[in-house]
Amino acid sequence: MKYYRGISTDPYLNLASEQFLLDTEDGEVFMLWRNSRSVILGRNQNAYAEVNLPFVEENAIPVVRRLTGGGAVFHDLGNLNFTFIVPRERCPEMDFGRFVRPVAQALREMGVPAELSGRNDLVADGRKISGNAQCVWRDRVMHHGTLLVDADLSFMDGALRADADKLKSKGIKSVRSRVGNLAEYVPGLDAEGLMRRLEEYFLGEGAETAVFTAEQRAGIEKLAEEKYRTWEWNFGASGSFGQTVRRRFPYGSVQLSFSSEGGVLTDVCLSGDFFGTRPAGELESALRGCRLIRGELAERLARAEVGEVIYGASPDEIAGMFEGL
């Protein structure tokens, strides 16, 4: 496994670095990186619904969309982020534990009672210290997560619009009460110090250090400029839809915005913090032109393999979201 250290604290460059490695590396890759203050949006999320835009604009906090699903997260220099990239044949099913377990083990050796909880969280004493996300990109799997070391939680509260249903389901009142910093368990620890400790751990497990070349850096800069810095990628056109319904399932929140004419779907937009191995656009295309009849919707969703786009979903569950509006 090759180990890279991020080239910058610029969130546009770091997310471009991940995709560049996905596109160009054949073997297993591990990367550690840090972002300056930024909101990192899940691939399927609506920025206007998930982000407190007046707050981020006032504080000059960039909003950047990532390749993976899941929910929006706040990054600052008090966070350390990690990325694993492997060929898909080595991880044929969505498997968070495969990548989180070695990070949890490294933290436990430092005295942090870290354990995997729920679908994608790493927790210590019941508080979230790491959120994780995963995607399939062509024939590769990318898994990444953020580790809260000494993050400024006040900015986290200000930048994100918390999902009230999600907080309620977990029995908590705010984002801040749900999370914890690793520095509470390892006094004096900062993100740079944690980076050094994780480097030692993974190099000791057989990783080999790699350094970004000038050619790689140029490719990353180009990708950042053409994709990750653009409004089209990060926000996109919000569109105008006649109806919207949002529900929370065990596998995440799902929001359907759609328009219809004469009982037939004319446009569909799917968003949420769910995970999947295929793009949401495939479901949107499959549903356009379908009559608003539950059985027909479920049939189309089944043919489009909804469970691969929204991991864990059944055709009937998603078809049921169109009812009663």
C-alpha positions as CSV (number, residue, x, y, z in Angstrom):
1,M,0.0,0.0,0.0
2,K,1.3,3.4,-0.9
3,Y,1.1,6.2,1.6
4,Y,0.7,9.8,0.5
5,R,0.5,12.9,2.7
6,G,-1.8,15.6,1.4
7,I,-0.2,18.4,-0.6
8,S,-2.1,21.3,0.9
9,T,-4.8,22.4,3.4
10,D,-6.9,23.7,0.4
11,P,-10.1,21.6,0.4
12,Y,-10.5,21.9,-3.4
13,L,-7.0,20.4,-3.9
14,N,-7.4,17.7,-1.4
15,L,-10.7,16.4,-2.9
16,A,-9.1,16.6,-6.3
17,S,-6.1,14.6,-5.0
18,E,-8.5,11.8,-4.0
19,Q,-10.0,11.6,-7.4
20,F,-6.7,11.9,-9.1
21,L,-5.4,8.9,-7.2
22,L,-8.6,7.0,-8.0
23,D,-8.1,7.7,-11.6
24,T,-4.4,7.0,-11.8
25,E,-3.2,4.5,-9.2
26,D,-3.7,0.7,-9.7
27,G,-2.9,-0.7,-6.2
28,E,-3.9,0.2,-2.7
29,V,-3.4,3.7,-1.5
30,F,-3.6,5.4,1.9
31,M,-3.6,9.2,2.3
32,L,-3.7,11.6,5.3
33,W,-4.7,15.2,4.8
34,R,-6.0,18.3,6.5
35,N,-8.4,21.0,5.3
36,S,-8.7,24.6,6.4
37,R,-12.2,25.7,7.4
38,S,-14.7,24.2,4.9
39,V,-18.0,22.4,4.6
40,I,-17.6,19.1,2.7
41,L,-20.9,18.1,1.2
42,G,-22.1,14.5,0.5
43,R,-22.3,13.5,-3.2
44,N,-26.1,13.3,-3.2
45,Q,-26.9,16.3,-0.9
46,N,-28.7,19.6,-1.7
47,A,-26.3,22.4,-0.6
48,Y,-29.2,24.8,0.0
49,A,-30.9,22.4,2.4
50,E,-27.8,21.2,4.3
51,V,-25.6,24.3,4.7
52,N,-26.2,27.6,6.6
53,L,-25.2,29.6,3.6
54,P,-25.3,33.1,5.2
55,F,-22.9,31.8,7.9
56,V,-20.5,30.2,5.5
57,E,-20.5,33.3,3.3
58,E,-20.0,35.7,6.2
59,N,-17.0,33.6,7.4
60,A,-15.6,32.9,3.9
61,I,-16.0,29.1,4.4
62,P,-15.9,27.2,1.1
63,V,-18.5,24.5,0.4
64,V,-17.0,21.6,-1.6
65,R,-18.8,18.5,-2.8
66,R,-17.1,15.1,-2.5
67,L,-17.4,11.9,-4.5
68,T,-18.9,9.8,-1.7
69,G,-22.4,9.8,-0.2
70,G,-23.3,10.5,3.4
71,G,-23.9,13.7,5.2
72,A,-22.2,17.2,5.2
73,V,-19.3,17.6,7.6
74,F,-17.3,20.6,8.8
75,H,-13.5,20.5,8.5
76,D,-10.9,22.7,10.0
77,L,-7.2,22.4,10.9
78,G,-8.3,20.6,14.1
79,N,-9.4,17.6,11.9
80,L,-7.3,14.9,10.4
81,N,-8.7,13.1,7.3
82,F,-7.8,9.7,6.0
83,T,-8.5,8.0,2.7
84,F,-8.2,4.4,1.6
85,I,-8.4,3.4,-2.1
86,V,-8.4,-0.2,-3.2
87,P,-9.3,-2.2,-6.3
88,R,-13.0,-3.2,-6.2
89,E,-12.3,-6.9,-6.3
90,R,-10.7,-6.5,-2.8
91,C,-13.9,-4.9,-1.4
92,P,-16.8,-6.2,-3.6
93,E,-19.5,-5.1,-1.1
94,M,-19.9,-1.8,0.8
95,D,-17.9,-2.5,3.9
96,F,-17.0,0.3,6.3
97,G,-15.5,-2.0,9.0
98,R,-12.7,-3.1,6.7
99,F,-11.2,0.4,6.6
100,V,-12.3,1.8,10.0
101,R,-10.9,-1.2,12.1
102,P,-7.2,-0.4,11.5
103,V,-7.8,3.3,12.4
104,A,-9.7,2.3,15.5
105,Q,-6.9,0.0,16.5
106,A,-4.3,2.7,16.1
107,L,-6.4,5.0,18.3
108,R,-6.9,2.3,20.9
109,E,-3.2,1.9,21.2
110,M,-3.1,5.7,22.0
111,G,-5.6,5.2,24.8
112,V,-8.8,6.2,22.9
113,P,-11.7,3.8,23.4
114,A,-12.6,3.9,19.7
115,E,-15.2,1.5,18.2
116,L,-17.4,1.4,15.1
117,S,-21.0,2.4,15.7
118,G,-24.0,2.4,13.4
119,R,-23.5,2.4,9.7
120,N,-20.5,4.7,9.4
121,D,-19.4,6.4,12.7
122,L,-16.3,5.8,14.9
123,V,-17.2,6.7,18.5
124,A,-15.5,7.0,21.9
125,D,-17.7,6.7,25.0
126,G,-20.8,7.1,22.7
127,R,-19.6,10.3,21.1
128,K,-18.7,10.6,17.5
129,I,-15.0,11.1,16.8
130,S,-15.1,10.1,13.1
131,G,-17.6,10.1,10.3
132,N,-16.9,7.9,7.3
133,A,-18.1,7.6,3.7
134,Q,-17.5,5.3,0.8
135,C,-18.1,5.1,-3.0
136,V,-17.3,2.9,-6.0
137,W,-15.5,4.9,-8.7
138,R,-15.2,2.9,-11.9
139,D,-13.3,-0.3,-10.8
140,R,-12.0,1.2,-7.5
141,V,-13.4,1.7,-4.0
142,M,-12.7,4.8,-2.0
143,H,-13.3,5.1,1.7
144,H,-12.5,8.2,3.7
145,G,-13.2,9.6,7.1
146,T,-12.5,12.6,9.3
147,L,-11.0,12.4,12.8
148,L,-11.9,15.2,15.2
149,V,-8.8,16.1,17.2
150,D,-9.2,19.6,18.5
151,A,-11.8,21.0,16.1
152,D,-13.7,24.3,16.7
153,L,-17.1,22.9,17.4
154,S,-18.8,26.3,17.5
155,F,-18.1,26.7,13.7
156,M,-19.5,23.2,13.1
157,D,-22.8,24.3,14.8
158,G,-22.9,27.5,12.7
159,A,-22.1,26.0,9.3
160,L,-24.4,23.0,9.2
161,R,-28.1,22.8,9.2
162,A,-28.7,19.8,11.5
163,D,-31.3,17.2,10.5
164,A,-33.7,17.4,13.4
165,D,-35.1,13.9,12.6
166,K,-31.6,12.4,12.7
167,L,-30.8,14.1,16.0
168,K,-34.1,13.0,17.5
169,S,-33.5,9.4,16.4
170,K,-30.2,9.4,18.3
171,G,-31.7,11.0,21.4
172,I,-29.6,14.2,21.2
173,K,-30.3,17.9,21.0
174,S,-27.5,19.3,18.8
175,V,-24.6,18.4,16.6
176,R,-22.1,19.5,19.2
177,S,-23.5,17.3,21.9
178,R,-23.1,14.3,19.7
179,V,-19.4,14.7,18.9
180,G,-16.1,14.7,20.8
181,N,-12.5,15.7,20.2
182,L,-9.6,13.2,20.5
183,A,-7.6,15.7,22.5
184,E,-10.0,15.0,25.4
185,Y,-8.5,11.5,25.6
186,V,-4.9,12.3,24.7
187,P,-3.9,15.6,26.4
188,G,-1.9,17.9,24.2
189,L,-2.7,16.0,21.0
190,D,-3.2,18.1,17.8
191,A,-3.9,17.1,14.2
192,E,-0.3,17.3,13.2
193,G,0.7,15.0,16.1
194,L,-2.0,12.5,15.2
195,M,-0.9,12.5,11.6
196,R,2.6,11.5,12.8
197,R,1.3,8.8,15.0
198,L,-0.9,7.3,12.2
199,E,2.0,7.5,9.8
200,E,4.1,5.5,12.2
201,Y,1.3,2.9,12.7
202,F,0.6,2.3,9.0
203,L,4.2,2.4,7.9
204,G,4.8,-0.2,10.7
205,E,2.0,-2.2,9.1
206,G,3.8,-2.3,5.7
207,A,2.7,0.9,3.9
208,E,5.4,2.5,1.7
209,T,5.8,6.3,1.5
210,A,5.1,7.9,-1.8
211,V,5.5,11.6,-2.7
212,F,3.4,13.5,-5.2
213,T,5.5,14.3,-8.3
214,A,5.4,17.6,-10.1
215,E,3.3,15.9,-12.9
216,Q,0.8,14.6,-10.4
217,R,0.5,18.0,-8.7
218,A,-0.2,19.6,-12.1
219,G,-2.9,17.0,-12.8
220,I,-4.5,17.7,-9.4
221,E,-4.4,21.5,-9.9
222,K,-6.1,21.0,-13.3
223,L,-8.8,18.8,-11.8
224,A,-9.5,21.2,-8.9
225,E,-9.8,24.1,-11.3
226,E,-12.1,22.3,-13.8
227,K,-14.3,20.5,-11.3
228,Y,-13.9,21.0,-7.5
229,R,-13.8,24.8,-7.6
230,T,-16.8,25.2,-9.9
231,W,-20.3,26.3,-8.8
232,E,-21.8,23.6,-11.1
233,W,-20.1,20.8,-9.1
234,N,-20.6,22.2,-5.6
235,F,-24.1,23.7,-5.9
236,G,-25.5,23.0,-9.4
237,A,-28.9,24.2,-10.6
238,S,-31.5,23.6,-7.8
239,G,-34.3,23.3,-10.3
240,S,-38.0,24.0,-9.7
241,F,-40.2,21.0,-8.5
242,G,-43.8,20.8,-7.7
243,Q,-43.6,18.6,-4.7
244,T,-41.0,17.4,-2.2
245,V,-41.0,14.6,0.4
246,R,-38.3,13.7,2.8
247,R,-38.1,10.6,5.0
248,R,-35.5,9.0,7.3
249,F,-34.8,5.3,6.9
250,P,-32.2,3.1,8.8
251,Y,-29.9,3.6,5.8
252,G,-30.1,7.4,5.8
253,S,-32.4,10.3,4.8
254,V,-33.9,10.4,1.3
255,Q,-35.5,13.4,-0.3
256,L,-37.5,13.2,-3.5
257,S,-38.4,16.4,-5.3
258,F,-40.5,15.9,-8.4
259,S,-43.0,17.4,-10.9
260,S,-45.8,15.6,-12.7
261,E,-48.3,16.2,-15.4
262,G,-51.4,14.2,-15.9
263,G,-50.3,11.7,-13.2
264,V,-47.0,11.1,-15.0
265,L,-43.5,12.1,-13.6
266,T,-41.9,14.8,-15.7
267,D,-38.9,15.5,-13.5
268,V,-37.3,13.9,-10.5
269,C,-34.4,14.9,-8.2
270,L,-33.1,12.5,-5.6
271,S,-30.9,13.7,-2.6
272,G,-30.0,12.7,0.9
273,D,-27.2,11.4,3.1
274,F,-27.5,7.8,1.9
275,F,-24.7,5.7,0.4
276,G,-24.6,3.7,-2.8
277,T,-22.4,2.1,-5.4
278,R,-24.1,3.8,-8.4
279,P,-25.1,7.4,-9.1
280,A,-28.5,8.8,-8.2
281,G,-29.0,10.1,-11.7
282,E,-29.7,6.5,-12.8
283,L,-32.8,6.4,-10.6
284,E,-33.9,9.9,-11.7
285,S,-33.8,8.9,-15.3
286,A,-35.6,5.6,-14.7
287,L,-38.5,7.3,-13.0
288,R,-39.1,10.0,-15.5
289,G,-42.2,9.2,-17.6
290,C,-43.5,6.7,-15.0
291,R,-47.1,6.9,-13.9
292,L,-47.7,7.8,-10.2
293,I,-48.9,4.3,-9.4
294,R,-47.0,2.5,-6.6
295,G,-46.7,-0.8,-8.3
296,E,-45.4,0.8,-11.5
297,L,-42.9,2.9,-9.6
298,A,-41.7,-0.1,-7.6
299,E,-41.2,-2.0,-10.8
300,R,-39.1,0.7,-12.4
301,L,-37.1,1.1,-9.2
302,A,-36.5,-2.6,-9.1
303,R,-35.3,-2.6,-12.7
304,A,-33.0,0.3,-11.9
305,E,-31.6,-1.7,-8.9
306,V,-32.5,1.0,-6.3
307,G,-30.6,-0.9,-3.6
308,E,-27.3,-0.2,-5.3
309,V,-28.1,3.5,-5.7
310,I,-29.5,3.8,-2.1
311,Y,-27.7,1.1,-0.2
312,G,-30.3,-0.9,1.8
313,A,-33.4,0.5,0.2
314,S,-36.2,-1.6,-1.3
315,P,-38.2,-0.6,-4.4
316,D,-41.5,-0.6,-2.4
317,E,-40.1,1.8,0.3
318,I,-39.0,4.4,-2.2
319,A,-42.1,4.0,-4.3
320,G,-44.2,4.6,-1.1
321,M,-42.6,8.1,-0.8
322,F,-44.8,9.3,-3.7
323,E,-48.0,8.5,-1.9
324,G,-50.3,10.8,0.0
325,L,-49.0,14.1,-1.5
